Amino acid sequence: MNHRQILFVIFGLMAGMFLSALDQTVVGTAIRTIGDDLHGLSLQAWVTTAYLIVSTISTPIYGKLSDIFGRRPLFIFAIVVFIVGSVMASFSTSMIELATFRAVQGLGAGGLMSMPLAIMGDMLAPRERAKYQGYFLAVFGVSSVIGPLIGGLFAGTNEILFIAGWRWVFLINVPIGLAALAMVLRFLHLPKVDRHSVRIDWWGAAAVIVALVPLLLVAEEGQTWGWSSPASIACYVVGVVGVIAFIAIEVRMKDDALIPIKLFHSSTFSMATIIGVLVGFGMFGAMMTIPLYLQIVLGSTPTESGFQMLPMILGLMIASIGSGQLIARTGRYRMFPILGTGLMSAGFLYLTFMKYNS
């Protein structure tokens, strides 16, 4: 593939990832309006949880199935499912319906988040990937800041083209998804893969569900149930059993496992994975809780809180794109995770001193 073809594919992949990342933030500022309109604000947590549970479970399954059947058909499937789920969600008449349709969206979102990076790995040499991965992180940053703005704008509008404003939170995904689908169909052509002598790790997938669903459920409902209540303890136990079962199954499945255990024999891979988990805790925690602090404590509107997050998002975009370019030119990457985690830790330490009038 020449540079022009690669760029068109990258645009399609970024549009797909933009859909999934945007949908994690755009609903947050609109959920109050949605809950009031559908007379079910007390069920709002399930609208978010249904999306997260299904997308989390489907992510490793997409990865394995794409190893067997190819990246392109799985990515196309993910885009189509997400578009269908978005249209269904826009026609919801109750919060239960909306949660169900959000689960359909989550099924597509699992592929939209994981497939682009896997496809990049097939297209590009390792040294070149860092340059383009910076653009993907920039897309994530942009979606994180404009998501609350778009959600607040639509939720604050009674009607757009004779359709309730909040329903456009989901309908906006349709044109973006169709554009991504068109670019992928036109420009993404990867070599066919051998489908023979490969086992699908269905038991591993089942163990992922057993492990994640109870833990996500207690994370969502634990404050209501009580963290030491029988229901919470049951979720802890089932989740831990699921994790142990998943590890045992992955060891037994060897190379056909969803996540081959032999990968962790590499100290670089293991350390990068651990850092990724810890950085994810910090980054997602900040992106979700700082806007709440701005709105609830300081009294900002959803739109204002989105603008107030711009310094963090600009820092994320500049650092991700800049470090990717430097890695591509020099081939050295070790200093960037060290510097990045150090700066993030210092920033969070400073934020622990925030007060109601900061």
Helices and strands as residue ranges (DSSP letters): H 3-26, H 31-37, G 41-43, H 44-69, H 71-90, H 95-123, H 126-155, E 159-160, E 163-164, G 165-167, H 168-171, H 173-187, H 202-225, H 230-253, G 254-256, G 261-265, H 267-292, I 293-297, H 302-308, H 310-330, H 335-351
